[in-house]
Amino acid sequence: MDANDRQNEILSLLTQQDRVEVEDLARRFGVSLQTVRTDLRDLSARGQLSRVHGGAVRISSAANRGYAERRSLNASGKRAMAALASDVIPENCSIALNIGTSTEQVARALSGHKGLTVLSNNINIINMMMGTEARDLILVGGTIRQSDGAIVGEEAVEFINRYKVDYAVIGASAMDADGAILDHDAREVSVARAILRNARTRILMCDGSKFDRSAPVRICALADLDFVITDRPVPAEFAEAAAASGTRILIADGGPEIESSEND
């Protein structure tokens, strides 16, 4: 079990109980006490739990729990999608990533890339990339939302507008079969739009469950994206809209890749 799986399980345990103990976790995972302490330190730095003597306790905020729980949903699918994204994104380029559990997985997958300039409004991503061979890490300026480490609002948009990156990677809360890409928070959407607007190649990371959800705020249309990376075949209507828009759909589970006729 790698660190990401251990940390997801720790967060899962904290949805069922108020406290976890270092010694109990070390026995559960078959790792050293120091390894567990490192896991707890990483989770604490991302605002997902609070460390106490001998262990950690659950953060009482419902918003924090919600974001932690989303990290554990379809974790294997998100890792597969992130691995595919890391194949698309080369070394020695600039990249912007927004808030989201899928974009965090992309950051993890890119940790071995050399020479990246990484711009993000997600403080968790910047923390993850520290210590890698990235050339520059740029945290978007503004107020940090403590529930998930996001920096949103007009200050963030203005900050992003000063840059032009090679690749944008965004997540979303929902996808409609007609090709609309949607989210719940207008402030987050403004940041996502700024990231897309200031990138040469634009990638959406969305697992297939997002077709089963709805959200009220439009981020963009398929025509505004170069790639959609997902983990299962998409609805026929969505595939047709992607083909008409020249947007490539990459399926991380090894399923068929659907591309526009321009790229055939």
N, C-alpha and C positions, 0 to 999 in steps of 0.2 A: 504494500500500500504506500503510495507516494504522499508527499506533504499535502497536496491539494485534497486528496481523498480523506486523509486524517482530519484535516481542518474542517471539511464539510461534515464529517461524522461528529466532530466535537460540537459544531453548531447545531446539528440535528439533536444531539443529546440535550443541549441547553434549551431546546424547545419543549422537552419533556420534563426537565428538572431544573432547579434554580442554580445548581452549583456542580462543577466537576472538579475532581482532585487529580493532581499531577501523577501520583503513584498509581491510582486506578487506571488512568489513561495509558500510562506506560505499560502496564500489564495487559490491557485490552489490545493494544496495537503491537506489543512485542518489541518496543523500542526503548531507548534510554530516557531517563528523566530529563536530560538536557535537550533531547529532541522534542519532547512534549513542551518544555518551557519555551523553546524557540517557536513552536506552533502557536502557543498562547500569546507570545509577544507579538507575532505577526498579526494575529486576529485582533489583538488589542489596538495595535497601531492603525488598523483599518476601521476601528470603532465598532467591532462586531461582538465584543465581550469586554468585561472588566476583570483585570487580574487582581487576585487577592492572595494572601499568604497561603501557599500550598495548592493553589488551583486558580479557578476563575468562576465568575458568576455571570448570569444572564443579564443583559442590559434591559431595563424595564421598558424602554421606548418601543411601542408597537411598530413604528416605522423602521427602526433598526432591525427588529426581528424579521419584518417583512423582507427587507433587502437580503438579510442573511439566508432566509429560507429560499429566496429566489436563486441564490447562488447554488443551492443544492439540487434544484429542479433540473432534470435532464442534464446533469453534469457531464456524463460521458458524451452525449451528443454535442454539447457546446465545446468540449475538448477536441472532438473530431473536426468540427467546423473551424476551430481556431488553427488546427494543424494545416487545414487546407488553405486558410488565409495566409499562413506563414509561407506557404509555397508560392502564392501569388505575389507577395510583397518581397522585393529583393533587399539585399544588404545595401548599406551606404545610400539610403534615401531618407526623405522626411515624411512623417506620418502624423496624422491627428486622429485621436480616438476620443469618443464621448463617454458619458456615464453609462453603465450597464454591465450586467454579469457576463454577457457574451463578449463584450469588448475587453473586459478584464482577462478573459481566457486567451484572447488574441495577444494581449501584452505578455502573458506567460509564455505563449508559443514563440514569441519573437525574442525571448530573453537571450537566445544564442546568436541572434543576428548582430553583425558588427556594423559600426558606423551609422547607426540610426539617429536622426533628430526626431524626438518624440514630443508632440504638443498634446496636452490633454486638459480637460476640465474635470477630470476624475483623479482626485488625490490618491486613491488606491493604486491606480495604474502607475503614477509617478513613483510611488513607494516600491512597487514591484520591480520597476526597471532600474532602480538604484543598485549599483554593484555589477551591472551588466556591461557589455562592451559598447553601449550606446554612446554616440558622440556628445549629444546635448539632450537634456530633459527640461522641458518648458512647461511649467504649471500655469494654466490660465489664471489671470488675476480676478479677484472678486471675493464675494462672501461664500464660505464653505457651508453647505447644508450638512449638518451633523448626522443626519439619519443615514446618509449613504456616501458622503465624501464628494458630492457633486458641487461644482461651482456654476451657478446659473444666473441669468438675468442680463441686463443690458451692458453692464461692465464686462462681462465675459464675452459677449458678442463683439463689442468694440475691440477687445484684446485680440480675438481671433482674426478680425478683419485686417490686422497688421501683417498677417502671414499668408503665404501661398505654399502649400505642401504638395508632395508628390501623390500621397495616398490619404484618403479619408476613410475611417472605419467607424460606422455608427451602428447602434442597435435601435430597436423599436418595440413598442408594446403590442402592436397588432398589424396584420396585413390583410387587406381585402382582396378577394379573388379578382377584382377589376384592376388591381395594380396599385391601389392607394396604400401608402406607408403611413402608419398612424401612431400617435402617442397620447398620453393623458394630460401632461403638464405643458402648457403653452411656453413657459420659461425654458424648459428643456428643449422643446421644439425649436425655439429661436436659436439656441446654441447649435443644435444639430444642423439646422439650415446654414448657419454661418460656416460650420466645418465643411459641409458639402460644397458651398459656394466658393470656398478658398482652397480647393483641391483639384488636381489634374485627373486623378483616378478615384472613383467613389465606390465604396464597398458597403453593403448592408449585411449585417450578421443577424439572422432571425431563424430560430428553430421552428419546425413545422407546427408546433402548438399555437403559434401566433395567428394561424389561419382560423383557429377556433375562438378567437377573442376579438373584442371590438374596443375602439378608443375614439375620442371625438376630435382630436386635433391632427390635421394633416401635416406630416413632415415634408413629403415629396411624392412624386409619381415615379414609376419605373423608368421613365425617360430621363430622370435626373440621376440614375445610377448606372454604373458600368458592370458591376457584379452584384448578384444576390447569392449569398452562401447560406445554405440551409441543410437540414439533416434528413429530409425525406422528400419524395416526389411532390411537386406542387400541383394545385388544381389546374385543369386544362385551360380555364379562362385566364389564369395568371400566366401560364406558359405562353399563351397566344399574345398576351399584352407585352410580355418580355421580348418575344420575337419581333413584334411590331416596333418596339422601342430600341432595339439593338442592345438589349441588356442580357448579359450571360447569367445563367443560373447554374451554380455549382452545388452538387449534392454530396455532402461529406460522407454519407454512409456507403459509398461505392455504387450508388444507383446511377442511372443514365444522366448525362449532362445535357441540358437543353440550351441551345444557343440560338442567337438570331441568324437569319439567313445571310446576313452580311458577313458573318464570321465563318460560314460553312465552306 
